[in-house]
């Protein structure tokens, strides 16, 4: 299903209106661009040269804002693994208190729209000088982890270094290379280390949800929707980032100053509701099996399992940031899904807080006092990040809603095959359906009969208004 060229133009106009409505930052001010140009030409370079390390990146094919590059190797004597993980050193380009720094604090995070993104930093930095593009020498925070044969971290280090990535890989290509046995050892080891880290995650009670995602796909000047279930390679790559975030949290806690990404444990009522959802979806969940263990048995390609995974996201609400200084123990401390203290530190090109966490970790490993500019920002960072994340989440959902409505606006009255993936607990006549084609997730309202959670039903489109950015269905 595709929109006509005229519809595509109307949708682009609606997306521009959405930016205005959400007060999304527009172009970078001239002083910010000028400072970024100067920084790109003359960053603060580290003394350590690690350009001999054959790093590689894994990102979507079109991405140019590459935050992370990695290299994996076996340790001598088969005694575990060594993982190098380079993170773009944004602090080498951004001067605290300057125009570029102030603009990053205003923007907080990169925002993604179907017709382009609104970056945290000017593209001369985020997609060029500061990005870990292949063949480019640039400053980075270079983490080094020595792991035992079970994948547990034995030693951690991080320092500033010059690095040069050798290859830009994408998730589909990585999965094919590993599955076919053609991946070279540094890439093939991602599967080994990733699986070991997933086992450790399970042992500590952590959980990663492989929820199928709606993606907006650009085609011929217009847009359509598709579903994407995460590949195993997505999970293995995420485990390297999670390991780094956990190590960063430990370093900052030991040093007595930092900022954590936290998530409270789900209340008993939420778990009870999830058990009722499992029963409605005919998913066997024995009482002795923990939630995190059950999730690992699910296949996101199966409609009932995908619906249950969507329900599981209710347990992950309430995430925030907790800053601490002066050696005081932070409260809250843990991230319930990670099941450990955790910090965001691996995406500084796209997320403001990561630059601060990285700086504090470098100081902690060096046994140095953290820079005052980093400490001074900690008090206000949690609220600033909360505001930025709210805007990012709203923009993402509203964009999908707009594309859904534009795709369906001429099909009001038509019927579709769908799966009921959510039913409001106190309003059993109101829920959410997951269409197979097109890839739409929308609200459904039943006039009288309770909606059957997990069942495939036919639904009739009753409303699709791009101006209101909403679609509505009713049982057919």
N, C-alpha and C positions, 0 to 999 in steps of 0.2 A: 504494500500500500504506500503510495507516494503522493505528496502534495504537488499541485501544479506550480509552475513558476510564479504565478501571481500569488498563490497561497504562501509560497516561500518568502516572497517579498513582504507580505502581510505579517508573517511570523517574525521576520527580522525586525520589523517595526515594533511589534509587540515586545520583543526582547529588549529593544532600546528603551521602550517605556518602562519595562520592569527594572532596568538599571536605575532609571530616574526615581521610580517609586521606592526602591530600596536604598536610595542615596548612595549608590556604588561610586567609589572614586573614579574620576575620569582620567584624562591624560596626566602624566606626571608634570608638576610645575617646572618651569625652566631652570631654576636654581638646583633642583634635584637632579635633572638630567645632566646639567653641567658638572655637578659633583660626581655623578656616576661615571661620566666619560673620563674625568681626571683619575678616578680610582681605578678604572679598567686599565689605564695606561701605566699606572704606578702603584700597584698594590703593595702592602707590607709583606715581603717574602721571607719565609723561614730559612734558617741556615741548613737544615737537614735536607738532603737530596735522596728521595726514595723513588726516583723515576725509573729505576731498573726493575721495580716490582710490576709484573704484567697484570695489572688490574683490568676488570671488565665491569660494565654496567648492565643492569636489566631493567628496562623501562618500556612503556608503550612505544610503538615504532615512531610516532610523530613527535615524541617529547624531545625538547632540547634543554629543559631545566633539570639537569641531572645532578641530584644531591649525593648519591652514594655510588661507590665502586668497590669491588671486592676481589680478593684472591684467597683461595683455599689450598692447603697443602697437607700432606701427611708429615707428622713429626718423625724424626730419625728413630729407627728401631721399631716402627709401628706403634709408638707410644702416644697415640691420639692424633690431634690435628692442630694446625696453626691457621688462624683466620685473620687476614688483614682486611680492614673495612675503612675506606677513606670517605670522609664527609666533607663536602664543600666548606671552605673556611670563609664564610661571609664576613666575619670580623676583620679579615685582612683587607677588605674593601670599604667597610662602613666605619666612619669616624663617629664615635659617641658624641651626641649633642649636635651633630651637623644636620644639614637639610635632608640628607638621605636617611639618616637615622630617624628623624622626626616623621618623615613620610611613611617609613616602615611601621612605626608605632601607630600611625593613623589607619593604615591598611590592615595590619595584623596577619593576614593570610591571603594567599592567592585564591581568587574566585574563578570558577570555571563556568562558562556559558557555551552553548552550542556554537555560537558564531565567534568565539574567541575568549581568551581568559583575561582577567584583570590581575596582573602580577603584583606580588609583594615588592619586588625590586625592578628597576628598569631592565629591559631586555639586554642591554649592553653588558649587564652583569649576570642576570639570571639565566640567560640563554647563550651567553658567550664567555666573557672573561672568567667568571666565577664558577661556571658549569664544568662538570667533569666529562667533557666531550672527548671522544677518542682522538689521540694524537696531540692533545693540547696539554702543555705543562702548566699546572696551576697549584696554588696553595690549598692545603687540606688539613683537616684534623685526622691523623692516621691512627686508628685503633689497632691494637694487636692482642689477640686472644689465643692463649694456649689451652686446648681442651684435652681432657683425658679420653680414653677409648670409648667411654659412654657419652661423650659430648658435654660433660660438666666443665665449667670454666675453672682452670687452675690459676692462671695469672692473667692480669689485665693491664694494659698500658695504652696511653694516648698522648700524642705529641704533634706539634705542627711539622709538616713536611711538604716538600714539593713532590707532586705525583703526576703520572701520565697514564691515563687509561688506554688500553690497546684495542678494545672492541666495545661497540654498543650493541647489546643483544636485546631481544624482546621475549616475552613470556612464551608465546607459541613456539618460537624457534628453539628456545631453551628446552621446552618439554619434548619437542621432537628429537633433538640431539641426544638428550639423556635416554629417552625411550628406545632409540635406535642403536644406542651404544657407540655413537660417533662423537660424543662430547670428549674433549680433552680433559685430563685429570682435574685441573682446577675447577672446571665447571661440573664434571661428573661428581665431584665430592660434595657439591651443593645438595644433592639428593641424600648422601650418607649423613652429612652433618644436620641437614634439615630434619630428617626422620628421627635422628637421635634427640634433637632438641624438642621435637613434638612428643616423644616419649617422656622426656623430663617434664614437659608442660603438663602432660596427663598425670604424672606422679605427684606433682605439687598441687593439682586440682585446678589448673588453668584451663581455659577454653578459647578456641578460635572458631568463629562461626563462618562457614562457607556458604553465605547467603547469596543466591543468584542476584545479580544486579541488573537494573535497567540501564542501558546505555543509549545515548543519543548519537546517531550515526549520520554524518554528513554525506549526502549523495546527490551529485549533479546540481549543486546550488541550493538544495533543500535538505530536509532532515527526516529521518525515520527512527524507529525504536527497535532495539534488539535486547535479548537477555544474554547475560554471560555468567556462567557458573565458574568460579575460580578453579584454575588448574592446580595440580599438586605443586608445580614449580612456584606458583604464587605463594603457597604456604611455606615452602622451604626458604624462599627469599625473605618472607616476613619474619621467619624465625631468627635470621641473622640480625634484622633490625630490632626485634624484641630482645634478643640477647644483649645488644648494645644498650638499649634503653634501661634494662635491668642493671647492667654494669654501671651506667651513668648514675642511676639512683643510689647505688651502694657507695660510689665515690663521693657524691655530694652529702650523703648522710654521715659518712665518716669524717668529712671536713666540717660539718656543722652548718652548711649554708647551701641552699639550692632551691629547686622547684620541681615538684613531682606531678605526674599525671595520675590522678586518683579516681577510683570508682567504688562507691559503697556496695556492700553485699546486698543482694536482692532480698526484699522482705519475704517472710514466709508466705504471705498471701499471693505474691507473684509466682512463686514456685508452685503453689497449689493450683493456681489458674493454669499454669503451663502443663501440669499433670492432667487437668481436665481437657486441655486442648489435645494432648497426646492421645487420650482415650477417644476423643471425637474423631481424630484423624486415623484411628486404628493403628497407632504406633505402640508396640509393646514396650512398656517402661516398668520393669520390675522395681519394687520399692527399695531393694537393696542396691540398685545401680545409681550412682551419682549422676547428676545432670550432665556434667562435663564428659563423663564416659559415654553416655547415651549419644551425645551430639556427634561423637567421632564415628558412630556406626551409620550415620545418615548419608544418603546420596542426594545431593542438591538437584540432580537431574530428574528425580521422581517428584511428581506434583505434591503428594502428601508430605514428603520429607521437606521439600522447598517451603511449603506452607508452615510446617513446624519450625524450621529454621528462622522464618520471618517472625513467628511468635516469640522465639527465643531472644530476639533483639530487645524485647521489653525488659529483660533482666540487665541490660547494659546501659540503661538510662541513668542519668545523674552524674556522668563523668565531669571532672573539673580539674583544676590545678591547685596545688597546695605549696605555698612558698614558706621557707623557714630560714632563719639566720640565728647567729649567736649560740649555736649548738643546741637550740631547743628542738625537741622531737616534734616532727610535724604531725598534725591531726586534721584529717585522716592521713594514714600512712600508705595503705595498700591500694593496689588496683585489683579489684575482685576478679576480673577476667584473666589477668596475667597471673594472679595469685602470688604476687610479690610486689615490693616497691618497684616503681617503674617511672621513667622520664622520657619525654619527647626530646630527642637530640639528633635525629638522623635526617631531617628535612629542612635545613635552615634557609634554603632558597625560597621555600614556599610557606614557612611558618615562623613567626617572630620568635617564639619562646626557645626554639632550638639553638639559636645563636648564643643565648645566655647560658643554657645548660652546657653546651660544648665548652664555653669559656671557663666555667666553673670547674669542669672536669679536668681540663688541661692544667689549671692551677693546682687542683687537688693532687694529681699524679706528680707534679713537679715539686710539691711541698711548698708552694708559694702562696702568698696572700692573694685572694681573688681581686681582680681590678675593681675599683670603687664604682665604676659605671655599671658593672654587672650587678653588684650588690644593691646599688641604689634603685634599680628597676624592679627588684623582686616584689616589693610591696604591692605595686600596681599591676604587675603582669597577670595574675590570675583573673582579675576582672576584665582586663583588656582582651585576654584570650577568649574569655567566655563570650564577650560581645562579638568578637570576630568569628567565632565558631557558629554562633546563632545566625549571623548574616550569611555565612557560607552554606549552612544547612538549608536556610530559607531559599536562597538563590537556587540551589540544586533542585529542591523539590518543586519550586515554582516553574523552573525551566522545563522539567519533565511534564508537569501539568499542562503547560502551554503547548508543547509538542503533541501530547496526547489529544488535547482538544482540537488542535489544527488537523491532525490526522483523521479524526472521527467526525468533524463538524458536518459533513455532507451525508453521514450514515445514521442519523437519528432515526430510530424505528427498526434498524437492522438487528439481527440476533447473532450471538457469538458463543462459542464454547469457552467455558471458564471454570476455574477452581476457586472455591471459597477458601481464602487463606486467613481470614480473621473475622471474628464476630464479637461485637461489643458485649461485654459481660452483662451489663445492666440494660442493654438495648438489643436483644437478640434478633430484632428485625433489621438491624443496621450492621453492615460489615464491609469487607474488602474482597474483591475478586481479582484473579490473576488470569488475564486472557493469554491464550497461546499465540494467536496471530490476529492483530499486531501485538507487540510486546507492551501491553497496557496493564497497569494496576490501578483500579479505580473503586470508588465507593458504590455500594449496592444497597438499595433499600427495598425491603419486602413489604407488601401491603398488609399481610396478615400472618403468614407461616414463618416460623422460626427458621433462620438460615442454617443450612447443614454444613458445619465446619468441615473442610477437607473434601467435600463431595464435588464432583464435576457436575455442573448444571449449565443450562442454556440461559443466557441473559439478554435482555433487550436494552439497547442504548436509548436512554430517555433524555439525555442532555449532553451537549458538547459545545461549549461556548469559549472560544479562545480569549474573548474579552474578559471573561471571568476566570479563565485558566482552570476549568474544572470539567470533569466528565462524571456522569451519573448513570447507573444501570439499575434495572429491576429484573427479578426472575421472569423468564419468558413463559 
